[in-house]
Amino acid sequence: MNDVNVSEIGAELERVVEAAKDSVTDDIVGRLASTTAESLDLLDKINRSGIDKALPVLAKMVENGDLERVAQLARLYTAAEDSVTDDMISRLGDTVGGVLVLADQASRSRIAEALPVIDSMVASGDLRRVADLARLVGAAEDAVTDDMVGRLSEMAGEAISVVDRLNRSGVGRLVEVLEKLDASGGLDILAETLPKATEQLSLLHDMGACLEHAIQEVKTKPSSGGIMGLLKMFRNRDNQDFIRFVLVFGRRLKERCLNR
């Protein structure tokens, strides 16, 4: 019984092999041979590259999900490459170049030494004040017209000319005298006596005017002469007041002069 089954199975296998031989063409045989050669070549390269050493690492990456993250990162990178255009790459290159040039200039200018000062200015608010001052200067520059600049230049030239004239006229010596008066206290005395001196000058001016008026009156109205004219003059109250004034003035002047 067993021999019959084995013979039947063998016959079936022979028929299958014959059918496979009949169905396989030369093209299929060639492609199978090529595929087999490529598979053997790939296995040889894998064997030579030592990829078997990376299999444990890949297994760990698969286990903890890092391989999936790497795949997602690769897809993100690919999407970024697809979205980036040539213009964007050019601008990015220019930006990177500008950043490198700026970093080189900052390194050469030793700007790192100024960072502590800038930090302290930021902490104290001085940097904000400097910025406000810069904005103020900018606003002033925008507001100033050419006419205003010309007038300011003329005023500056006139001021320099005045200072030069004062310097040539010896105003420095006057300043030295004033400093000496201030150091000795004479300047305070001068400040106190100046109003009185002004009043005295006004009095002297009035005296000069009265003297001039008297001279004119004496010239235009001569005296009549004689004792009667003198008595008539003494009988006038104004004349008596004048004589009394002259006597009092002379007495005071005599006392002042003798008491020196």
C-alpha positions, 0 to 999 in steps of 0.5 A, spaced: 500 500 500 505 504 501 509 502 495 503 504 491 502 511 494 509 513 493 509 511 486 503 515 485 506 521 489 513 520 484 508 520 478 505 526 480 511 530 482 514 528 475 508 531 472 508 537 476 516 538 474 514 537 466 508 542 467 513 547 470 518 546 464 513 547 459 510 553 462 517 556 464 520 560 458 527 562 456 525 570 458 523 567 465 529 563 466 533 569 464 530 574 469 530 569 474 537 568 473 538 576 473 534 576 480 538 571 483 545 574 481 543 581 483 540 577 490 547 574 491 551 581 489 546 584 494 548 579 500 555 579 498 555 587 499 551 586 505 556 581 508 562 586 506 559 592 509 558 589 516 551 591 516 550 585 521 553 589 526 548 595 526 542 590 526 542 590 534 542 598 534 536 598 529 532 593 533 533 597 539 531 603 535 525 599 532 523 597 539 523 604 542 520 608 536 527 612 534 526 609 527 519 612 526 522 618 529 528 618 524 523 616 518 518 622 520 524 627 520 527 624 513 520 626 511 520 633 514 527 634 511 524 632 504 518 636 505 522 642 506 527 640 500 520 640 496 518 647 499 524 651 498 525 654 492 532 656 488 530 664 490 529 662 498 536 658 497 539 664 494 537 669 500 538 664 505 545 663 503 546 671 502 543 671 509 548 666 512 554 670 509 552 677 512 551 673 518 558 671 518 561 677 515 557 681 521 560 676 526 567 677 523 567 684 524 564 684 531 570 679 533 575 684 530 572 690 533 572 687 540 565 688 541 565 683 546 569 688 551 563 693 550 557 688 552 558 689 560 558 696 559 551 695 555 549 690 560 550 696 565 546 701 561 540 697 560 540 695 567 540 703 569 536 705 564 541 709 561 541 705 554 533 708 554 535 715 555 541 714 549 535 712 545 531 717 547 536 722 546 538 719 539 530 720 537 530 727 539 536 729 535 533 725 529 527 729 530 531 736 531 535 734 524 528 733 521 525 739 523 531 744 522 531 747 515 536 750 510 534 757 512 535 755 520 542 752 519 544 758 515 542 763 521 545 758 526 551 759 522 551 766 522 549 767 529 555 762 531 560 766 527 558 772 530 558 769 537 565 767 535 567 774 533 564 777 539 568 773 544 575 774 539 573 782 540 572 781 548 579 777 548 583 782 545 580 788 549 582 785 555 576 782 558 580 777 561 584 782 566 577 785 568 575 778 570 581 777 574 579 784 577 572 781 579 575 775 582 580 779 586 574 783 588 570 777 590 575 774 594 577 780 598 569 781 599 570 788 595 565 785 590 559 785 595 561 792 598 561 794 591 554 791 590 551 794 596 554 801 595 552 801 587 545 803 588 547 809 593 552 811 588 547 811 583 543 816 587 549 820 588 550 821 581 543 823 580 544 828 585 550 831 582 547 831 575 541 835 578 546 840 582 550 841 575 543 842 572 542 847 577 548 850 577 547 851 569 541 854 570 543 859 575 549 861 571 544 863 565 539 867 570 545 871 573 547 872 566 540 874 564 538 878 570 544 882 573 544 885 580 542 892 581 547 894 586 547 898 592 545 897 599 538 897 598 538 892 593 542 888 598 537 889 603 531 887 598 535 881 597 535 879 604 528 881 605 526 875 600 524 868 604 527 864 598 534 868 599 534 867 606 533 859 605 538 859 600 543 862 605 541 858 610 542 852 606 549 854 604 551 855 611 548 848 613 552 845 607 558 848 609 558 846 616 557 839 614 562 839 609 567 842 614 565 837 619 566 831 614 573 834 612 575 835 619 573 828 621 577 824 616 
